[in-house]
């Protein structure tokens, strides 16, 4: 069980998260961005070079967005040409661990980010959908040799974030809560702690702050994410609702892994860590994470290195750790 503070990076093994397999919608999107691909886009050599770089940045955890990046026994229909076999991926997990890194699995079962589930993605909220999620989770828990945490996504399930999709699906709060509790229980039955994204809009999707506090168990690890400027001022908790959520999560009694990125602001990691050090209860901070939102392909390689490097420098500057 990992007990030291988590210094994590999110990497995408699969790139089929954001948009469904819809030819009309895909035709208007940048072919280097978040489109649906009927083939495995991740370059294995680039993936491994990025992994090799991480320990030099003081990173100790790799959160792996699995999607359709592996051929699953339970649902072979999800496999895409070129994806890793379980044997290949198991060997890569061993290599990652040999570098002193802890690999952790992530799926995203939000209706906004489940394109990898193909036709199953259109059954959100049904017993069938929950069973497919359970099948995949249990297989991946075994593949990762029972990891300490399992990230389940669950953010951005609203109309705004699905405006470009052929079908938008949004669960009402009571249904999203019950489906989330089902997924949390799958984790617990295997000795794994559930982990989800949160942000102000996602909190609303669970029925608002009071509903979230009353219905989401305190053993669920939370990651609020905010990638823009967090000013170092006394009133930041009243002027920035995204930063204020870090403080609220601590006050509500949850553990959290605040998440930054170079996506829109190169000082995001440093300002997030500084804010949390000054405004969030230390016992709430399980660690920090950076999310580059880049793919492991040659033309995005240096962007990934930059994100990891900036995160590592922030760790040194704010926490004095290399």
Helices and strands as residue ranges (DSSP letters): E 6-12, H 23-26, H 44-54, G 55-57, E 61-65, G 76-78, H 86-98, E 102-106, G 115-123, H 127-143, E 149-151, G 160-162, H 173-189, E 193-198, H 200-205, H 209-215, E 221-224, H 236-239, H 241-251, E 256-260, H 268-279, G 282-284, E 285-291, G 298-300, H 301-319
